[in-house]
Amino acid sequence: MADLSFPPGFVFGAGTAAFQIEGATAADGRGPSIWDTFCAEPGRVAGGDTGEPACEHYRRWPQDVELLRRLGVDSYRFSVAWPRVRPTGSGAVNRAGLDFYERLVDGLLAAGIEPALTLYHWDLPQELEDGGGWRARDTAHRFAEYAAVVAGALADRVPRWTTLNEPWCSAFLGYGNGVHAPGVRSGTPALAAAHHLLLGHGLALEALRAAGVREAGISLNLDHVSPADPDSPADAAAALRARTQRNLVWTEPLLRGRHPASEADTWGELIGRQDFRRDGDLAVIAAPMDFLGVNYYTPATVRAAPYAEPDPSLRDATDNRFAHVRDPRARHTAMDWAVVPDTLRELLVGLRDEYGAALPPLYVTENGSAEDDLPGPDGTVRDTDRIAYLDGHLRAVAGALAAGVDVRGYYLWSLLDNFEWSYGYGKRFGAVHVDYATQRRTPKSSFAWYRELISRHRASS
Ligand code: IFM
């Protein structure tokens, strides 16, 4: 790693999310979220796994802060569980829930680690879902109220705030193909959800500003999309539809205050039913941000394909006439995701080239790999594939910096093995192995590798 260097002040971090690590889903007044409900429905999550026990972080957080201190990160990215803070999403604030995050933030600061707080990493209070969830405009307003409550308590101690994490998953997996909570399928709900998530982001940003937050943005899981046959106009059009669904539906409203020109071709007749859009919304959505978070794992290669569902009345909003093509040359992680690190450099450079001065500074707010790594007979976890993955992607970030892209930091996903949504506990992304039966934490080889990278960076800057 001696040749891998970053500018002074570059932030190295690690991330987690509330539902994936906290457990304690009924403790101290926490209300149910859509993920509690979804996990309880048979067949939704592999192995019938739920948010219990996760990593018991709610109780073991001091141990996890100590791990972060040993890792040497500048910053820790975590999310606040909305149903801990406002259990029904719109009623009374639960002081005990806020107290937990106050303790965590104070513990991080005492350990010399900068907290980076995400307000929404998918755990919508169930009661709001019962009223329509992100299909309903009202949810955007409830989200802004929640943002104001959290910022009222923590704006003085948390420098970096993210409104939403990966709204694509909330909209298109939650209300499109139904793979994520709340598991809704078919028709326009995903497009309404996408719009209300964007509106919620804009309204929450106003609330954060009013509370004095200095650095605020959003984290998007943006795709690097290539046509399977670069000479095929049909594949090129399919790639644009994929980019529209994954990237442009977010970046165009946020950064340019407009909807993507390619939305009509992408969604066909579904796009005609946009009665949820109101005058003035785009101005709220496009309010300037201090950073854009980019979450990146794997590229997408797509070819033109017919609709998966021929009946338009049954079609969901992820059905956009493209199909993914597997890259036979690439190694694939335990998620079966192709490892092609330089595509991250291309994505970051491409964003700069496409948006120019409209693009705020970037952070890579998530990057990492799930590997089938378990402790060996000597108790150590030698995750060499993860180290190669991280090394490659950090080189891609360094390449983007060398090309003049303003990237301010990198957060490894994840500090701990954790609950990987519909895959349950079977997929392990952590730099620290978690034995869920004993809650024993074992730092993997990648933990030592990342610690070394950070400490060399400190010594040289
Ligand atoms: O674990 C997730 C995280 O919650 C959101 N981004 C992708 C990660 C890996 O799938």
Residues whose N, C-alpha, C, O or C-beta is under 5 A from the ligand:
A	BS01	IFM	A17
